[in-house]
Amino acid sequence: MEFEKKIHPTALIHNKSKLHSTVKVGAYSVIGEGVKIGKNTEVGNFVTLSGNTDIGKNNKIYHYCSLGEVPQDKKFTNEKAFLKIGDNNTIREFCTFNIGTSGGGGITEIGNNNWLMAYVHIAHDCKLGNEIVLANNSSLAGHVEIDDFAILGGFTLVHQFCKVGEHVITAVGTITFKDIPPYIIASGYNAKPNGINVEGLKRRDFSSKYISNIKKAYKIIYREGNTLDQAKNLLLNLAKNNKEINPYISFINKSNRGLIR
């Protein structure tokens, strides 16, 4: 985006909003009263930023996004709620991110260094970590949690209250109704596990030993016929000298909807 001025003359910016002096705003964008925007963030054309929305520094928000609007939740009664976006995120065209609700802690949170592609929807009370990629048309229902370094393929749909573990990758068109443990490749309607995201782990400098142990953990959960309680005990034993197994254990402990099978 190229701006002759930092704030385009057609932009409508509420006088109680708080924008750092380095923020750039494109043509016909609208910024509401409760919005805060940090240093060097760029807002494209025809963007609407509303609600109690706090956006960090060095973000790039492309044209036609709507961030901070009220949730698509019939229980919402205009209670005070928030959207918080961290630093260094890329948010492509036509994304929609909603504020939280009182039923989910009152806040939707997005971390740092995320790549959120066109038409992504992030519903109320979602929690996203860092270094995440959501490809085009991925949609998260309310209360979804996505851990660091996860990659959701285009048109991935995640049911409300589901969790997606760190370093997960989903295929195009994946639909999940349950939690996806760390490191896994998932695909299909009612998503199924399809092995370990080995290439992704290699790109993030996981050692051969680490990857080998992660494969052992995957077999314990999915290939040896163990119940979840049995698998958890075996994982605890494996984790004694292998810290890379700990994300599996902590994820199983916090899972409420059960793991994909």
C-alpha positions in Angstrom: 0.0 0.0 0.0 1.3 3.4 -0.9 0.0 6.5 0.8 0.7 10.1 -0.1 -0.4 10.9 3.4 -0.5 8.7 6.5 -4.3 9.2 6.9 -6.3 9.3 3.7 -8.7 12.3 3.7 -11.7 10.1 3.1 -11.0 7.9 6.1 -13.4 8.4 9.1 -11.5 8.2 12.4 -13.3 8.7 15.7 -11.7 11.5 17.8 -11.5 9.2 20.8 -9.7 6.4 19.0 -5.9 6.1 19.7 -3.6 5.8 16.7 0.2 6.0 16.9 1.6 8.8 14.9 3.2 6.4 12.4 -0.1 4.5 11.6 -1.2 4.7 8.0 -4.9 4.5 7.0 -6.3 4.0 3.5 -9.2 5.5 1.6 -12.8 5.1 3.0 -11.7 3.2 6.1 -13.7 3.7 9.3 -12.1 3.5 12.8 -14.3 3.5 15.8 -14.2 5.1 19.3 -12.7 2.1 21.2 -9.9 1.3 18.7 -6.2 1.5 19.6 -3.5 1.0 16.9 0.2 0.6 17.6 3.4 1.8 15.8 3.9 1.3 12.1 0.6 -0.6 11.5 -0.9 -0.1 8.1 -4.7 -0.1 7.4 -5.8 -0.6 3.8 -8.8 0.8 2.0 -12.5 0.2 3.0 -11.5 -1.4 6.3 -13.8 -1.1 9.3 -12.2 -1.3 12.8 -14.8 -1.2 15.6 -15.5 -2.2 19.1 -12.9 -2.4 21.9 -10.1 -3.4 19.5 -6.5 -3.2 20.5 -4.0 -3.7 17.5 -0.3 -3.8 18.2 2.6 -2.7 16.1 3.9 -3.5 12.6 0.6 -5.1 11.4 -0.6 -4.9 7.9 -4.3 -5.0 7.4 -5.5 -5.2 3.8 -8.6 -3.9 2.1 -12.2 -4.6 3.1 -11.5 -6.3 6.5 -14.0 -6.0 9.4 -12.2 -6.3 12.7 -13.9 -5.9 16.2 -17.5 -6.2 15.2 -20.0 -7.7 17.6 -20.1 -11.6 17.6 -22.5 -13.7 15.7 -23.9 -15.1 19.0 -27.5 -14.7 19.9 -26.5 -14.7 23.6 -24.5 -11.5 23.2 -26.2 -8.6 25.0 -23.8 -5.8 24.2 -21.6 -6.6 27.2 -18.2 -5.0 27.2 -15.9 -7.3 25.3 -12.6 -7.0 23.4 -10.5 -8.0 20.4 -6.7 -8.0 20.9 -4.3 -8.4 18.0 -0.5 -8.6 18.7 2.4 -7.5 16.5 3.7 -8.2 13.1 0.6 -9.9 11.7 -0.5 -9.9 8.1 -4.3 -9.8 7.7 -5.4 -10.1 4.1 -8.5 -9.0 2.3 -12.1 -9.5 3.6 -11.1 -11.0 7.0 -13.7 -10.8 9.8 -12.6 -11.0 13.4 -15.2 -10.6 16.2 -14.9 -9.4 19.8 -15.4 -11.8 22.7 -18.4 -12.5 24.9 -19.0 -12.8 28.6 -19.3 -16.5 28.2 -15.8 -16.8 26.9 -13.8 -14.4 29.0 -14.8 -11.4 27.1 -11.9 -11.3 24.7 -10.8 -12.7 21.3 -7.0 -12.9 21.2 -4.6 -13.1 18.3 -0.8 -13.3 19.0 2.2 -12.2 16.9 3.7 -13.0 13.5 0.6 -14.6 12.1 -0.3 -14.9 8.4 -4.1 -14.7 8.1 -5.1 -15.0 4.5 -8.2 -13.7 2.6 -11.7 -14.3 3.9 -10.6 -15.8 7.2 -13.2 -15.7 9.9 -12.2 -15.7 13.6 -15.3 -15.8 15.8 -15.8 -14.6 19.4 -13.5 -15.8 22.2 -11.0 -17.5 20.0 -7.4 -17.7 21.2 -4.6 -17.8 18.6 -0.9 -18.1 19.4 2.1 -17.0 17.3 3.5 -17.9 13.9 0.2 -19.4 12.7 -1.0 -19.6 9.1 -4.7 -19.6 8.3 -5.1 -20.1 4.5 -7.9 -18.6 2.5 -11.5 -19.1 3.7 -10.5 -20.9 6.9 -13.2 -20.3 9.6 -13.0 -20.7 13.3 -16.2 -21.0 15.3 -16.5 -19.5 18.8 -14.0 -20.4 21.6 -11.5 -22.2 19.3 -7.9 -22.3 20.4 -5.0 -22.5 17.9 -1.5 -23.1 19.2 1.8 -21.8 17.8 3.1 -22.7 14.3 -0.2 -24.4 13.3 -1.1 -24.2 9.6 -4.7 -24.6 8.5 -5.2 -25.3 4.8 -7.7 -23.3 2.7 -11.4 -23.8 3.6 -10.6 -25.6 6.9 -13.5 -25.3 9.3 -13.1 -25.7 13.1 -16.1 -26.5 15.3 -16.7 -24.3 18.4 -14.6 -25.1 21.5 -12.1 -27.2 19.5 -8.4 -27.0 20.0 -5.6 -27.3 17.4 -2.1 -28.2 18.7 1.2 -26.7 17.8 2.9 -27.5 14.5 -0.4 -29.1 13.1 -1.1 -28.9 9.4 -4.5 -29.5 7.9 -5.3 -30.3 4.3 -7.6 -28.2 2.1 -11.2 -28.5 3.1 -10.6 -30.2 6.4 -13.5 -30.0 8.8 -12.9 -30.9 12.5 -15.4 -31.5 15.3 -12.7 -32.6 17.8 -9.3 -31.5 19.0 -6.2 -32.1 16.8 -3.1 -33.0 18.9 0.3 -31.3 18.2 2.5 -32.2 15.3 -0.2 -34.0 13.3 -1.3 -33.9 9.7 -5.2 -33.9 9.6 -7.5 -34.1 6.7 -11.1 -34.7 5.6 -14.6 -34.3 6.8 -14.7 -35.2 10.5 -10.9 -34.9 10.4 -8.7 -37.9 10.6 -5.0 -38.1 11.6 -2.6 -38.8 8.7 0.8 -39.1 10.3 3.3 -36.5 11.6 4.0 -33.1 10.0 7.6 -34.2 9.4 8.5 -31.6 6.8 7.2 -28.8 8.9 9.2 -30.0 11.9 12.4 -30.2 9.8 11.9 -26.7 8.6 11.7 -25.6 12.2 15.0 -27.3 13.0 13.6 -30.2 15.0 16.4 -32.9 15.2 16.0 -36.4 13.9 15.9 -37.6 17.5 13.1 -35.3 18.3 11.1 -36.3 15.3 11.7 -40.0 16.0 10.3 -39.6 19.5 7.3 -37.6 18.2 6.6 -40.5 15.8 6.7 -42.9 18.8 4.2 -40.8 20.6 1.9 -40.8 17.6 2.1 -44.6 17.4 1.2 -44.8 21.1 -1.9 -42.6 20.6 -3.1 -43.9 17.2 -1.4 -47.2 16.2 -1.1 -49.5 19.2 -4.8 -49.8 20.3 -4.4 -48.0 23.5 -7.2 -46.2 25.3 -6.6 -42.5 25.9 -5.7 -43.2 29.6 -3.3 -45.9 28.6 -1.7 -43.7 26.0 -1.3 -40.9 28.5 0.6 -43.1 30.9 2.9 -44.4 28.2 3.5 -40.8 27.0 4.4 -39.8 30.6 7.0 -42.5 30.7 8.4 -41.5 27.3 8.5 -37.8 28.3 10.8 -38.4 31.3 13.8 -37.9 29.1 12.2 -36.4 26.0 10.7 -32.9 26.5 9.3 -32.8 23.0 6.6 -35.2 24.2 5.3 -32.8 26.8 3.1 -30.9 24.3 1.1 -34.1 23.7 0.6 -34.6 27.4 -0.5 -31.0 28.2 -2.8 -31.0 25.1 -4.5 -34.2 26.2 -5.0 -32.8 29.7 -6.8 -29.7 28.4 -8.8 -31.4 25.7 -12.6 -31.2 26.3 -14.0 -32.4 23.0 -11.8 -35.5 22.6 -9.1 -36.2 20.0 -9.6 -36.8 16.4 -9.5 -40.5 15.5 
